[in-house]
Amino acid sequence: MKTIYPNELISRPEDATLNKTDIRLGDVVYLQPKHGPQIASTVIYSAPLFGCTTYTADAACKKGQLIRFRFRLKDVHHVAPRAEARH
């Protein structure tokens, strides 16, 4: 598993608004690595760390390798709410 940290991500431009700022477990976030295409990943953990919330999300690349992201809200380019459970 490869881990990508905030210093390896392109932050969202300051003038770009985020469609959803209350990120929760299960939400899909779109992150932009410095080298490569934007990647959709599922949030698996969040915790306050060093004065701000730090998130962890997992994604699978086309080759089947898992990628783990550690990021902050400023690194998120778009959020898709988690799918509601169906009964």
C-alpha positions as CSV (number, residue, x, y, z in Angstrom):
1,M,0.0,0.0,0.0
2,K,1.3,3.4,-1.0
3,T,0.6,6.4,1.3
4,I,0.3,9.9,0.0
5,Y,0.7,12.8,2.4
6,P,-0.5,16.4,2.3
7,N,2.9,17.7,1.0
8,E,2.4,15.4,-2.1
9,L,-1.1,16.9,-2.9
10,I,-2.1,20.0,-4.8
11,S,-4.3,22.2,-2.5
12,R,-7.7,23.4,-3.7
13,P,-7.3,27.0,-5.1
14,E,-8.3,29.6,-2.4
15,D,-11.0,31.1,-4.7
16,A,-12.6,27.7,-5.4
17,T,-15.5,26.8,-3.1
18,L,-16.0,23.3,-1.8
19,N,-19.5,21.9,-2.3
20,K,-19.5,20.2,1.1
21,T,-17.3,21.0,4.1
22,D,-18.7,18.5,6.7
23,I,-16.8,15.5,5.5
24,R,-17.9,12.2,7.1
25,L,-16.7,8.6,7.1
26,G,-17.8,7.0,3.8
27,D,-17.8,10.2,1.8
28,V,-15.9,10.1,-1.5
29,V,-13.4,12.9,-1.8
30,Y,-11.5,13.9,-4.9
31,L,-7.8,14.7,-4.3
32,Q,-5.1,15.9,-6.8
33,P,-1.6,14.4,-6.4
34,K,1.2,16.6,-7.6
35,H,2.2,13.9,-10.1
36,G,-0.8,12.2,-11.7
37,P,-4.5,12.5,-12.3
38,Q,-7.2,13.4,-9.7
39,I,-8.2,10.4,-7.6
40,A,-11.5,9.6,-5.9
41,S,-11.0,8.0,-2.5
42,T,-13.3,6.9,0.3
43,V,-12.8,8.5,3.8
44,I,-12.1,5.9,6.4
45,Y,-10.9,8.0,9.4
46,S,-10.8,11.6,10.7
47,A,-9.2,13.1,13.8
48,P,-8.0,16.4,15.1
49,L,-4.3,16.6,14.7
50,F,-2.0,19.7,15.1
51,G,-4.9,22.1,15.4
52,C,-7.0,20.9,12.4
53,T,-8.8,17.8,11.3
54,T,-6.7,15.3,9.4
55,Y,-8.5,12.7,7.2
56,T,-7.5,9.3,5.9
57,A,-9.0,7.9,2.8
58,D,-8.4,4.8,0.7
59,A,-8.5,4.3,-3.1
60,A,-7.6,1.5,-5.5
61,C,-5.7,2.3,-8.7
62,K,-6.2,0.5,-12.0
63,K,-3.3,-1.9,-11.3
64,G,-5.1,-3.1,-8.1
65,Q,-2.6,-1.3,-5.8
66,L,-4.2,0.4,-2.8
67,I,-3.4,4.0,-2.2
68,R,-3.9,5.6,1.2
69,F,-4.2,9.4,1.5
70,R,-3.6,11.6,4.5
71,F,-5.0,15.0,3.9
72,R,-6.7,18.2,5.2
73,L,-9.8,20.0,4.1
74,K,-7.8,22.4,2.0
75,D,-6.6,19.5,-0.1
76,V,-10.1,18.3,-1.2
77,H,-11.3,19.5,-4.6
78,H,-14.8,17.9,-4.5
79,V,-16.9,15.8,-2.1
80,A,-19.6,13.2,-3.0
81,P,-21.7,12.3,0.0
82,R,-21.7,8.6,1.0
83,A,-24.5,6.5,-0.4
84,E,-27.4,6.2,1.9
85,A,-28.0,2.7,3.2
86,R,-30.9,0.8,1.5
87,H,-33.1,-1.4,3.6
